[in-house]
């Protein structure tokens, strides 16, 4: 049974960088599409990025295009989200999720508990 765990959150200044990691136990992430989502207090959860099992297709939400990069290293059973040029509006709890396809959060079956990213000076 797949369990997903994300890590790497913390406090960073505007313009700074942070890298989040997503890994799993029970089974590997190899056959899954993996997405990153985020939710700020008082706001709906939104999609950030997604990568397919083959890594041939990558999706980015408009607010993070050009600043965030998703990648995966199957030898380490890890999916990364490299976040550059961070803005205060990026502050949120970031969730990693796994599913069959990159078709939005409703299609993701396995979710981590989240890691908090705070962008503030």
Phi, psi and omega per residue, in radians:
X1 nan 2.252 -3.035
X2 -1.359 2.303 2.981
X3 -2.176 2.333 -3.050
X4 -1.929 2.388 3.140
X5 -2.374 2.262 3.073
X6 -1.951 2.725 -3.135
X7 -2.696 2.978 3.052
X8 1.894 -0.042 3.133
X9 -1.222 2.893 3.138
X10 2.911 -2.920 -3.141
X11 -1.707 2.279 3.138
X12 -2.477 2.600 3.133
X13 -1.389 2.675 3.052
X14 -0.937 2.393 -3.078
X15 1.545 -0.156 -3.127
X16 -1.451 -3.078 -3.085
X17 -2.271 2.711 3.119
X18 -2.690 2.542 3.085
X19 -2.116 2.143 3.077
X20 -1.664 2.605 3.117
X21 -2.181 2.534 3.091
X22 -2.266 2.205 3.088
X23 -2.372 -3.076 -3.039
X24 -2.566 2.856 2.995
X25 -2.353 2.880 -3.092
X26 1.489 -0.732 3.071
X27 -2.735 2.995 3.137
X28 -1.626 2.870 3.091
X29 -1.502 -0.037 -2.963
X30 -0.920 -0.765 -3.049
X31 -1.553 0.028 -3.055
X32 -1.850 2.565 2.800
X33 -1.315 2.479 -3.102
X34 -2.205 2.269 -3.135
X35 -2.107 2.687 2.997
X36 -1.945 2.354 3.121
X37 -2.297 2.807 3.120
X38 -2.518 2.690 3.117
X39 -2.496 2.134 3.050
X40 -1.658 2.693 3.133
X41 -0.970 2.289 3.120
X42 1.376 0.048 -3.132
X43 -2.127 2.791 3.091
X44 -1.293 2.665 3.055
X45 -1.213 2.386 -3.103
X46 -2.243 2.683 3.095
X47 -1.316 2.450 3.125
X48 -1.906 -0.906 -3.098
X49 -2.840 2.815 3.103
X50 -2.657 2.558 3.116
X51 -2.335 2.399 -3.136
X52 -1.364 2.964 3.132
X53 -1.017 -0.722 -3.133
X54 -1.363 -0.248 -3.068
X55 1.187 0.221 3.118
X56 -1.337 -0.375 -3.138
X57 -2.217 2.358 3.116
X58 -2.329 2.415 3.134
X59 -2.119 2.493 3.073
X60 -2.317 2.374 3.010
X61 -1.183 2.616 -3.065
X62 -0.931 -0.713 -3.093
X63 -1.112 -0.334 -3.047
X64 -1.996 -0.026 -3.128
X65 -1.044 2.321 -3.127
X66 1.513 -0.174 -3.111
X67 -2.049 -0.600 -3.110
X68 -1.873 2.604 3.097
X69 -2.362 2.228 3.089
X70 -1.793 2.481 3.126
X71 -2.663 2.922 3.082
X72 -2.489 2.559 3.096
X73 -2.187 1.746 -3.043
X74 -1.250 -0.363 3.064
X75 -1.198 -0.384 3.116
X76 -1.922 0.065 -3.124
X77 0.893 0.828 -3.029
X78 -2.418 2.419 2.974
X79 -1.970 2.341 -3.082
X80 -1.971 2.642 2.947
X81 -2.222 1.825 3.092
X82 -1.502 2.115 -3.073
X83 -2.008 2.027 3.130
X84 -2.038 2.857 3.115
X85 0.860 0.842 -3.042
X86 -1.152 2.514 -3.129
X87 -2.070 2.731 3.096
X88 -0.958 -0.583 3.139
X89 -1.243 -0.116 3.023
X90 -1.415 -0.141 3.135
X91 -1.066 2.161 -3.093
X92 -3.099 2.954 2.905
X93 -1.501 2.190 -3.105
X94 -1.781 2.286 -3.106
X95 -2.027 2.453 2.980
X96 -1.794 2.447 -3.128
X97 -2.518 2.597 -3.127
X98 -2.124 2.498 3.127
X99 -2.807 -3.023 -3.101
X100 -1.313 -0.633 -3.047
X101 -2.477 2.817 3.015
X102 -1.495 1.335 -3.086
X103 -2.158 0.389 3.122
X104 1.792 2.960 -3.033
X105 -1.155 -0.486 3.137
X106 -1.157 -0.368 3.134
X107 -1.618 -0.003 3.138
X108 -1.574 2.249 -3.023
X109 -1.706 -0.474 -3.055
X110 -2.175 2.183 -3.026
X111 -2.166 2.466 2.962
X112 -1.398 3.032 -3.108
X113 -1.506 -0.177 3.051
X114 1.777 2.692 3.042
X115 -2.374 2.357 -3.020
X116 -1.498 2.257 3.032
X117 -2.007 2.150 3.125
X118 -2.098 2.131 3.132
X119 -1.936 1.899 -3.058
X120 -2.770 2.601 3.060
X121 -1.707 nan nan
